[in-house]
Amino acid sequence: MSTLDASLDAIMEIDGAIAVAVFDFAKGAVLGERGEISLRGIASGVAALVQAKGTVMKGLNMNENMEDGMFTLETQYHLVKPVYSKSAVIYAIFDKNKSMLALVRRGLQDVAASIA
């Protein structure tokens, strides 16, 4: 089993995990995915999102990278975690009622470090 496969499996073991994918944000390609729903159709959108956030940071004269990002829906958390050293981004969806946000963010941080 590859490091990427193990990382995807580790994210899916976090309470409330619905789906996860790792994308190459430079190309918009899917590197791997797991879960109840396919995230393949959003690869280019996620890549554009990470690139747009970089543009915003430059526009604000902030010399920092995005650590992570989150969209909160009525029933779900959608988290974006760039792995800059691999030109990759982790996109994960969690059930809002079954997951603890702090544990989710920590789990994504650990996985990002393992694939960096």
Rosetta blueprint (number, residue, H / E / L):
1 M L
2 S L
3 T H
4 L H
5 D H
6 A H
7 S H
8 L H
9 D H
10 A H
11 I H
12 M H
13 E L
14 I L
15 D L
16 G L
17 A E
18 I E
19 A E
20 V E
21 A E
22 V E
23 F E
24 D E
25 F L
26 A L
27 K L
28 G L
29 A E
30 V E
31 L E
32 G E
33 E E
34 R E
35 G E
36 E L
37 I L
38 S L
39 L L
40 R H
41 G H
42 I H
43 A H
44 S H
45 G H
46 V H
47 A H
48 A H
49 L H
50 V H
51 Q H
52 A H
53 K H
54 G H
55 T H
56 V H
57 M H
58 K H
59 G H
60 L L
61 N L
62 M L
63 N L
64 E L
65 N L
66 M L
67 E L
68 D L
69 G E
70 M E
71 F E
72 T E
73 L L
74 E L
75 T L
76 Q E
77 Y E
78 H E
79 L E
80 V E
81 K E
82 P E
83 V E
84 Y H
85 S H
86 K H
87 S L
88 A E
89 V E
90 I E
91 Y E
92 A E
93 I E
94 F E
95 D E
96 K L
97 N L
98 K L
99 S L
100 M L
101 L H
102 A H
103 L H
104 V H
105 R H
106 R H
107 G H
108 L H
109 Q H
110 D H
111 V H
112 A H
113 A H
114 S H
115 I H
116 A L
